[in-house]
Amino acid sequence: MTDKPRVWVSRPTFPGIVARLEPHFEVTVEPEERKFSSSELAARLATQDAAIVGLKDRIGAAEIAHATRLRIVANLGVGYDNLDLDSLSAAGIAASNTADVLNESVADYAWALLLGSARRMNAAERWLRAGHWKATEFKAWLGTDVRGRTLGILGMGRIGQAIAHRAVGFGMPVLYHNRSPLPEATERACHARFVDKAQLLRESDFLVLVLPLTPQTRHAIGAPELALMKPTAVLVNVARGGIVDDKALTAALRERRLAAAGLDVFEGEPALHPGLLELDNVVLSPHIASASTETRRAMTALAVDNVLALFGHGPHAGRPPTILNPNVLA
């Protein structure tokens, strides 16, 4: 044991990046990816000065009740619905996320889901792998074109804006809804127009969800919202499970009241609504929109930067670059 402050990393990441902590901290890295119970998290955090955690690690009042040394929880994700920010702030514990470094990767992946859903790529691949391709009928596997169709974006933060920029190459008009309109210059750069939520739902041929999960946004897309959408529309969710009512979405897809969906996130993940697995008009992936080598390395580096900065080290010494509750620094 040393007199250095202690950092716990809840999952294997990139050893060369985490090694930047070692001159200043005693570092413990979990050797395997796993989900920790509340009591396990509490036991680990009780002896630490800092923690780098993932979205599976839900940290609130119970988990930090005995963490008297803990000064920062650095989240490996831009979303932080796994952190009880109020409880952390009340305890004087800083929290940070990995904002901005994953914008482009997530935007790319949103388009992959959008295009794959539009052209039925997942179902066609399964059909081919099953050995059914003896001959293909001229009217088999008909999808829908993307070019010139209307792209709707619900949640026009930086990821939403990155998605909108990519629509230019497809000649797609872009509509968006946000809590408030973007500045005019940003709208022009994105070639996007602000509309209310109902108009967004009615007019979008492709609707991409890129908003955080909060009590206000839970089931932002449910049965009433799906009923407003075109039966030819495609829904893409790269935000958070829980924003969509998966039961209502499954029914809409099964009954062809919605043409298709591309989903990277789910309610109750890693569990899925069983009905989704039975459908051939939905593309499913296991919450991997940010999973490129470059982006995951950048996320790890930013989490390390936040920890270093809180303890007065590195280029951001004294001011963690993506702190979520800066009031605790006072």
N, C-alpha and C positions, 0 to 999 in steps of 0.2 A: 504494500500500500504506500501511497505517496500523499503529500499535502496538496497536490493539484486538485482543482475542481473536477468533478466526475461528469461524464457524458454517457448516456445510454442511447444506442441506436437500435431501434426495434426490429430492423430487418437487414438482411445483407444488401449492400448497395455496391459502391465502387471503392475498393480498398484504397486505391491511390489518392482519391479525393478525400475520404474520411481521414486519411493519414495526416492531412493538414492540421487536424486538431491535436495531434499527439504531442507537439512541443509544449502545449499549454494545458492539456487535460489528460486525465486518466480515462481512456475510452473503452467502453464495453459494447461490442457489436453482436447481436444475436446471430447465431450461425445458420439458422433456418428461417424461412418464411412461415409464419403461423399467426393465428388469431389468439390474442391474450384475453383472458377473462378479466373482469373488473378487479378482482382481488389480486390477480397476477400483476396487472398494471400498477396497482397501488403499492405492492411490495417492491417493485422495481423502482418506481419513482421516489419512494421514501428515502432512498440513499443517494439520489442524484442531484446535481446542480443544473443540469441541462438534459434535454431529451430531443432526439430526432425521431419522429414517428410517422406512420403512414395512415391512410384513410381508414384502415381496419381498427385502428387504436382509438377507441372512444374515451375521451378524457374529460371528466367533469369533477364536480365537488367530491364525490366518493373516492375517485382515483388520486386526488391531490390532498386528501384530508391530512395525511401524515408527511407530506412532501415539504418539510419545512426549509429544506435547502434549495428547492427547485426555483430557478430564475427564468427559464425560458423553455417553451415547447415549440420546436420548429417542425412544421408540418410539411411532409413531402407531397404536396398537392396544392393547386391553386384554390380549390374549394376547401372549406374548413368546417363543414357541418358536423364533423366528428369531434370538434372541440367546443366545449361550453365556455365561450369567450367571457361571459359575465362572471362565471366562477373563477376562471383564471385571473381576470382583472381584479376581482375582489381580494384574491390572495396575493396580489402584486407580482404575478407571474406573466412574463411577456409571452406572446404567441406570434408566430410568423407563418407565412405561406410561401409558395414558389410562384408568385404572380409573374406574368409576362414571358418567362422563358419557354413556356409550352404553347404559346399562342399559335405559331405557324404549324407545328406538328398536329395540333388538334384540328385546326382549320383544314389541313390536308386530309385528315382522317374523316372529317365530316363529309367532305366531297367524295371520298371513297365509298362511304355508306350511301350517299345520295345517288351516285352513279350506279353502284351495284344494285340498289333497290329498284331504280328506274328500269334497269335492263335485265332484272331477274337472274343475276349472275350466280347467286348461291344455289337456287333451285336447279338451274341448268347444270352446274357443276356436279351436284349430287346425282342428277339423272345420268350424266355421262359416266361418273365413277361406278354407278350401279350396272353399267354395261348395256344401257338401253339404246345407245346410238348405233343403229343399223342404217337408218336414213332419217333425215329430218324433213318434215313437211314444211312447205313454203310459209304457211301461216302459224307454224309452231313457235313458241318462245317469244311472242311479240311483247316488247316492252314499250316504254314511252320515251320520246326524245326529250332532251334537257334544253337544248338551245332555244332561246327565245321565250321560254316559259318564265313564269313569275316566281322568284325566290323570296320567301318570307323568312325573317329572322326574328325570333322572340328572345330578347336579351342582347342588346347591341353594345356590349363591352368590347374589349380589345380582340377577343377571339371572334366575336360576331363580326367585327369590322374586317378582320382578316378573311373570314368566309365571304363577306360581301365583295372584297377586292377581287377574289377569284372568279366571281360571277361575270366580270367584264368580258373575259375571254369566251364565255358562252352566250354573250349577247342577252343576258337575262336582266330584266328590270328587277330592282330590289326594293321590297317593302320591309319595314321593321317596326316593332313596338318595344318600347322601353318605359321605365318609370317616368322619364322625361326625354324630350327630343335632344338629339346631339346638336352641337354647334353647327351652324350652316356650313362652315368650311369643312368639317368632318363629314357631313352628309354629302357634300359635293365630291370629296375624295373617295367616298364609298359608293357614289352613284345611287344613293339610297333615299327613300322617302318615308317619313314618319306617318303612321296611321294608327287608329285605335285598334285594340285587340280584336274586336269582332270583324273589322274589315280585313285585318291580317289573315284571320282564319278563313274568311270567305273567298279571298282572292288569291291566296298562295297555291301554286301548283306543287311547290316543294317548301315545306316548313321545317326549319332547323331550330332546335331549342338549345340556347346557350346562356341560361340564366342560373343563378345560384339556388340551391335548395334552402328555403327558409320556411317558417310557418305560413307565410303569406303565399309562397309559390308552390307549396305542396298541392298536388293534383291541379296545377294550373291548366293542364290538359286532361279533362275528364269527359264523361259522356256528353254534357252540353256543348263543350267546345268541339269535340269530334263531330257532332251533328251539324255544326256550321261549316265544316270543311267539305271541299269537293269530293265526290266519290272517286275521282281520278287522282287525288292528291297523294303525295308521299310525305311521311313524317320521319324526321331524323332527330335522334336525341343523343348528344354527346356531352350533356351537362351532368345531371344527377338522376338516379332512380328516385322515384317519389314525385318528381315534377309531373310525370304522366301516371294516370290511373291505369296500370297495366291490365287490369281486368276489363275495363271499358275499351281499351285499345284492342285487346285480343278479340272481343266481340265485334268491334267495327271491322277488323281485318278479316275475320272469319265470314262475316256477312257481306263482305265486299262493299261496305259503306266507306271504306278507305282503301285505296289501291295497294299501298305497300308501306313498309316502315323499315328504317335502318336504326338499330338500337345498340348502343355500346354500354348502356347503364340500365339498371332495373331496380324495382322496388324489392327490398329484402335481399339484395345480392349478397352472396353468390347464388342464392336460390332464385329461380325464375318462375313466373306464372306458367304452369304446365301447358296451358293452351298455346303459348307462343311456340313451343317446340313442335307442335303439330302442324304449323302453318307453313306454306311454301311461299308466302308473299311478305316475309320479313327476314331481313339480314340481321344476324345476332353476332355480337362479339363481346369478349369478357373484360370490359372496362379497360381498353388498351389504347385509347385515342392519343395519349401522350407517349406511347411506348416505342420511341425510336432511341437508338443508342445515344445520339447527340443530346436529345432532350432530357432523357433520364439522368445523364451525367450532369447536365446544366442544373436540373432540379436539385440533385444531391449537392452540387457546389454552392447553390444559393442557400440551402438549409445550413450548410457548414459556415458560410459567410455570416448568416444571422447569429449563430451561436458565438462565433469568434467576436463579432462586433459587440455583442452585449457585454462581453467580458473585457472589452477594450483592446481587442487585437484586430489586425488586418486593416484593409483600406477603408472600411466603414466603421472603424473603432468608435464605440459609444453610441452608434445609431444604426441598428439593424436595418438593412435596406428594404425589407418587406414586412415590417412589424405591423400587426393587426390592431394592437391596443397601445399606441404610443403614450397614452396617459400614464402607464405604469413606470415609464422612465423617470418621471418626476419624483 
